[in-house]
Amino acid sequence: MDQVSQTISFQDIISSSITNIDNGSAISAADIIISLIASLFCALIITWTYKKSYQGAIYQKSFSLSIILLCLITTSVIMVISGNLILSLGMVGALSIIRFRSAIKDPIDIVYMFWAVSAGISNGIFNFKVAFLSSIFISIVVMVLKDIPQRGHTYMFVCKFRQEFESQVMSVISESCKKYIIKSKTIKNDETEIILEIFVKDKNPDILKKTENISGVIDATMLSYSNNLLDK
């Protein structure tokens, strides 16, 4: 008896989906415009947060435009497939064919894209309260976290020295750094070159000056390569 009821229930869902396709959507033009405007406001909050918290070298306006379009398009898609099983399955199949070739350089960009999609979904099902409140709350959290300074700083340290002075160089590195990781070590003739990832407390550490004071050091370079959201 349970199997019969489940079969009938599934058939009813399919029949209802087909009927919705034939009859068209019951969403009015006013509802569509209101949802798109709500998505636009949420997208503007997201892009404003992205611009204010961005700490990379070059700000890309095209990414902000992509966030706005992604939020609006997601809202449109959700309004079309909402409550319709057949269209939902068709959309999943269509999206599975798409292959995105663009590489995401910063993992935080994926978070902003997912934020835009979630806001678009909320507005697409007319849940404006969730879209607005969550967007404002997330924006406040990002801005607060951006202003919290880190307890240390990460650098890439490259040092070239004569092989017999290795113990002195490593002693200076151990004393000056809270933590370090040897990325590579190259030995050629009587010279050694090491590349380390170092973690120091001060923004302008004196490790470079201390290393250069060693007579056997040929060259020393320190690079700051991180552009994470929380770096300060």
C-alpha positions in Angstrom: 0.0 0.0 0.0 2.9 2.4 0.8 4.5 1.6 -2.5 1.3 2.5 -4.4 0.9 5.8 -2.5 4.6 6.7 -3.2 4.2 5.9 -6.9 1.1 8.0 -7.2 2.7 10.8 -5.3 5.7 10.8 -7.7 3.4 10.7 -10.7 1.5 13.7 -9.3 4.7 15.6 -9.1 5.6 14.8 -12.7 2.1 15.7 -13.8 2.2 19.0 -11.9 5.5 19.9 -13.5 4.2 19.2 -17.0 1.1 21.3 -16.3 3.3 24.2 -15.1 5.3 24.0 -18.3 2.2 24.0 -20.4 0.4 26.8 -18.5 3.5 28.9 -18.0 4.7 30.5 -14.8 2.2 32.2 -12.4 4.8 34.8 -11.4 3.7 38.3 -12.3 5.8 40.9 -14.0 5.8 43.0 -10.8 7.2 40.0 -8.8 9.9 39.5 -11.3 11.0 43.2 -11.2 10.9 43.3 -7.4 13.1 40.2 -7.2 15.6 41.5 -9.7 15.8 44.9 -7.9 16.3 43.1 -4.6 19.1 41.0 -6.1 20.7 44.2 -7.5 20.8 45.8 -4.1 22.3 42.6 -2.6 24.8 42.4 -5.4 25.8 46.1 -4.7 26.4 45.3 -1.1 28.6 42.4 -2.1 30.6 44.4 -4.6 31.0 47.3 -2.1 32.3 44.8 0.5 34.7 43.3 -2.1 36.0 46.6 -3.1 36.6 47.9 0.4 38.2 44.7 1.6 40.3 44.0 -1.5 44.0 44.0 -0.7 45.5 42.7 -3.9 47.8 44.5 -6.3 45.3 45.3 -9.0 41.5 45.7 -8.4 39.5 44.2 -11.2 36.3 46.0 -11.9 35.2 43.1 -14.2 35.0 40.8 -11.2 32.5 43.2 -9.5 30.4 43.3 -12.6 30.5 39.5 -12.7 29.2 39.4 -9.2 26.2 41.6 -10.1 25.4 39.7 -13.2 25.8 36.3 -11.4 23.3 37.4 -8.7 20.7 38.6 -11.2 21.0 35.6 -13.5 20.7 33.2 -10.5 17.5 35.0 -9.4 16.1 34.6 -13.0 17.0 30.9 -13.1 15.5 30.2 -9.7 12.2 31.9 -10.6 12.0 29.7 -13.7 12.7 26.3 -12.1 11.2 27.0 -8.7 8.6 24.2 -7.9 9.1 22.4 -11.2 10.9 19.1 -11.0 11.4 18.6 -14.8 13.0 22.1 -15.3 15.2 21.6 -12.2 16.5 18.3 -13.6 17.0 19.8 -17.0 19.0 22.7 -15.5 21.2 20.3 -13.6 21.9 18.5 -16.8 22.7 21.7 -18.6 25.0 23.0 -16.0 26.9 19.7 -15.9 27.9 20.3 -19.5 29.5 23.7 -18.8 33.2 23.8 -18.2 34.7 26.9 -16.6 38.2 27.5 -17.9 39.0 30.7 -15.9 41.3 30.1 -13.0 40.5 31.6 -9.6 43.6 33.3 -8.3 42.4 34.0 -4.8 40.2 31.6 -2.8 38.3 34.5 -1.4 36.9 35.2 -4.8 35.1 31.9 -4.8 33.5 32.9 -1.5 32.1 36.1 -3.0 30.8 34.2 -6.0 29.0 31.8 -3.7 27.7 34.7 -1.7 26.2 36.2 -4.9 24.6 32.9 -5.8 23.1 32.4 -2.4 21.6 35.9 -2.5 20.2 35.3 -5.9 18.6 32.0 -4.8 17.0 33.7 -1.8 15.5 36.5 -3.9 14.5 34.0 -6.6 12.2 32.3 -4.1 11.0 35.7 -2.8 12.7 35.3 0.6 14.0 38.9 0.7 14.4 39.0 4.4 17.1 36.2 4.3 18.8 37.8 1.3 19.1 41.3 2.8 19.9 40.4 6.4 22.4 37.8 5.5 24.2 40.1 3.0 24.4 42.9 5.5 25.6 40.6 8.3 28.3 39.0 6.1 29.4 42.4 4.9 29.8 43.6 8.5 31.8 40.4 9.5 34.1 40.8 6.5 34.8 44.5 7.3 35.5 43.7 11.0 37.8 40.8 10.2 39.7 42.9 7.7 40.7 45.4 10.4 41.9 42.8 12.8 45.7 42.7 12.6 47.6 39.4 12.3 50.0 38.3 15.1 52.7 37.8 12.5 53.8 38.2 8.9 54.9 35.7 6.3 57.8 36.3 4.0 59.8 34.3 1.4 63.5 34.4 2.4 66.3 33.6 -0.1 69.8 33.4 1.1 73.1 32.5 -0.7 76.2 31.8 1.4 79.4 29.8 1.5 78.8 26.3 2.7 81.0 26.5 5.9 78.7 29.4 7.2 75.5 27.3 7.1 75.3 26.8 10.8 75.6 30.6 11.5 73.0 31.4 9.0 70.5 28.9 10.3 71.2 30.0 13.9 70.2 33.6 12.9 67.1 32.4 11.2 66.1 30.3 14.2 66.5 33.2 16.6 64.7 35.8 14.4 61.7 33.7 13.2 58.8 32.3 15.1 58.6 29.5 12.5 60.2 28.7 9.2 59.9 26.1 6.5 62.8 25.2 4.1 61.3 25.2 0.6 64.5 24.3 -1.3 68.2 24.0 -0.8 70.7 24.1 -3.7 74.4 23.3 -3.3 76.8 24.2 -6.1 80.6 24.1 -5.7 81.3 25.7 -2.3 78.1 27.8 -2.3 74.6 27.0 -0.8 71.3 28.7 -1.6 68.3 28.2 0.5 64.7 29.3 0.1 62.6 29.5 3.2 59.1 30.5 4.1 59.5 32.4 7.4 56.9 33.7 9.9 57.9 36.7 12.0 56.2 38.9 14.5 57.3 42.3 13.2 56.3 43.8 9.9 59.9 45.0 9.3 62.0 42.2 10.8 65.8 42.6 11.2 66.6 39.1 10.0 67.9 40.5 6.7 70.3 42.8 8.4 71.5 40.2 10.8 72.1 37.7 7.9 74.0 40.2 5.8 76.3 40.9 8.7 77.6 37.3 8.4 80.9 37.5 6.4 80.1 34.3 4.5 76.7 35.5 3.2 76.9 36.4 -0.5 73.3 37.6 -1.0 70.1 37.7 0.9 66.6 38.7 -0.2 63.2 38.8 1.5 59.9 38.9 -0.3 56.4 39.6 0.9 54.1 37.6 -1.3 50.8 37.1 0.5 47.7 39.1 -0.4 45.1 37.3 1.8 42.1 39.1 3.1 43.2 39.0 6.7 46.8 40.2 6.1 47.4 43.6 7.6 
